[in-house]
Amino acid sequence: MSAIPAEFRQAVDDLKVVVAGLHAELPRNNLVVWTAGNVSARVPGADLLVIKPSGVSYDDLTPEAMVVCDFEANLVEGTRSPSSDTAAHAYVYAHMPHVGGVVHTHSDYATAWAARREPIPCVLTMIADEFGGDIPIGPFALIGDDSIGRGIVETLQGSRSRAVLMANHGPFTIGSDARDAVKAAVMVEDVARTVHLARQVGEPLRLDQADIDRLFDRYQNVYGQGISQ
């Protein structure tokens, strides 16, 4: 008998399809190499998450390969060991109830900023739009328990950023759902690269806080197809 309650069965199965598909976006956008990186999604209404198994090739990440864990990072459903970052994802879901998706990559430029333990300054309108200010650095933490998750939560609680650069490790992003978190992962790498390039010819100028606030508000509340113009 499945450990998944019957009322969540369809939601879990649907999320396995979504999460498997979103993993393909990581190598497609050059955010990972080999088997590194992971995408997870919260199961709405349940203390469960869907995530990829550990050490499995991206070519083999089918919906059937996805695993389900609880918010203590215990395996609930699946035949393989969960991602080594599962405890971090689980801690985020347990302590940030608005988060529906979490992504971790080792993308080149964002990870280079993390290696320097330096936040990415808000010097571009895209950074203001997507992250509402500087992209912060989180504390150094070892893999294996919820220490990384604690650092993510401590850094992002009270912040408008959907990304944190964990010191000497790499970026983690959050979103309203898994797709939103993947978008944030793509965007943080893009701006990390652009700001790095800008610094090769001079120090880029930070946007004024009032302009950051206006840009963030417009992008989050007006931009796109959600509101009639």
N, C-alpha and C positions, 0 to 999 in steps of 0.2 A: 504494500500500500504506500502511495506517495506521502511524503511528509508535508507536502504543500496542501494547505486547506482548500477544500473544493471551490470555495468562493473566489480564490485567487488563481485557480488553475489557468484560466484563459489569459489573464493578465500576464502571468509568468511566461506562458508560451509565446505570447505576442512580443514581450520584451526580449526574449531570447533571439527572435528574428531581428529586432531592431538593433540590439547590442552587437550581434554578430556582424550585421551590415555596417555599423558605424566603425568597427575596428578596421575595416578596409580603408577608411579615410585617413588613418594614421600613416601607413606607408605611402599612400597616394599623395599626401601632402608633405612627405619627407620629414615626418616628425619622430620616426622610430627606426631602429635597425634590428635585424634578427627577430628575437621574440620579445624585446623590451616593450614597455608601455602597456596601458590597459584603459578600458572604458567600462564603466558600470552604470547601472540604472536602479533607482529605487522602485520597488513594487508598491504602487499607491495603496495606502490603507493597511499595509502590513510591514512589520519590521524585518523586511527581506530585501536583498539586492541581487541583481544578476550581473555576473562578471565573467571574464574569460579565465580559463585554466592556466596554470603556471607552465611556462616553457614550451608552449605549443606554437608551431609555425602559423603565421597569419594566413597562409593558404589553407590551413586545416581548421580555421575558426568558423565552423558551421553553427547554426542555431542549436543543434543537438550536442555540440561540444561545450556550450555555455554551462556554467555552474551557478547554483543558487546558495546564498549564505545568509545567516541571520546577522544581527547587528553586533554580535560578539565574535564575528568572523568564523563561526562554525559552519561546516558544510551541511546543507540541508538537502540538496539534490544535485546529483552529478556523479560521474565515475572517475573524475580526475581531481587532483589537488587544486584548490583555488589559487589565483594570482598571489604572489608574495606581498602585494600591496593591499590585499583585501582588508586587513585590520585597519589601515588608514582610511579607506573608503567607508568602512562600517562606522568608524568613529565620527566621521563627518556627517553621515546620515543621522546618527543617533543624536547629534548635538546641534545640527542645523536643519530643522524640519522643513525649511523652504527649498532645500536643495534636492533636485530630482535626478541629477547626473553628476558624475565625477570622472575626470580624465587625468591620466599621468603620462607624460612623454619624456623623452630625453632629447628633444629637438635642439639642434646645434647652437643657435644663437641664444635662445632663452637659457639653456643650460650653461653657456659661457658666462652670462650675467650671474647665474646662481653660483658658479665657481668663484666669482669675484666677490660674492656676498654683497652685491650692489643692486638696489632697486632700479627699475627702468623708469626714468623721469618722464613726466607728462609733457612732452615737447611736440606732440602731434595731435591734430584734431581726432584722429582715429583712436588714440589712447584715451582721450577724454570721452569720446563716444562710448567705447566698449568697456572701459575700466574705471571711469570716473575719477582718474587721478593717477599718481604713480603706481606702478605694479610692485608690490612690496616683496621684501625678502623674509622668508620664514626661518626658524631656527634649524640648526643641524640636528638630525635625528637618525638613528640607525633603523634599518628595516628589521622586522621580526615581531613587533608588537604594535600598540596603537600610538607610539610616540610621534610618528609622522602625522597621524591624524590630529593629535593634540596640537601640534605646531600649526597645522593648516587652520584649525578652528580658532586658535588664539590670534593668529595673524589676520584672518578675514572677518571675524566678528566685529561689527562696527565699521567695516570698510566697504566701499562700493565696488572694489575690485573683484572680479570673478577669477582672478589668477593670483597665485603665490609662487615665488621662486624659492623652493626649499634649498637652503644653503648647501653647497657642494653636492647637490643631488639633481634637481631639475624642477620643471614646472608641474604644478597641479592646478587644474581648473575645475570650477563648479558651474552648474547651470540649472535652469528650471526643469530641464530634462536632459537626457544623455546627449541628444543632438546639440542642444545649446552649449553644453560643456565642451563638446568637440569643436564647435565654432570658436569658442574662447581659446582653445588650445592652438588652433590654426592662427588666430589673430595675434596671440601673444608672441608666437614665433615671428610673424611678419613684422611686428613693430620692434621686436628685439633686434632683428637684422637691420631695419632701417635706421634705428637710433645708433647702432654700432657703426654703420657706414657714415652717418653724419659726423660722428666723433672723430673720424679719420681726418677730417679737414677743419675741424673746429668744435667748440663746445656748443651744442644746440641750446636754444633759449627755451626755458620752461614757460608754458602758457600761464596767463594770469588766472588766479583761482576763480574769479567771477566768470571768465570765459569758459573755464572747465565746467563749472556748474551749469551754465546755459547749454553748452554742447551736450553734456550728459543727459540733461532733462529732455532736450529735443529728441535725441536719438532714442531714448528709452520710451518716450511717451507719444511721439508724433511720427517719427520716421517709419516708412514701410506701409503695409496695406491694412494695418489694424484699425486705423482711424480715417474716416472720410475727410478729404481735403476740400 
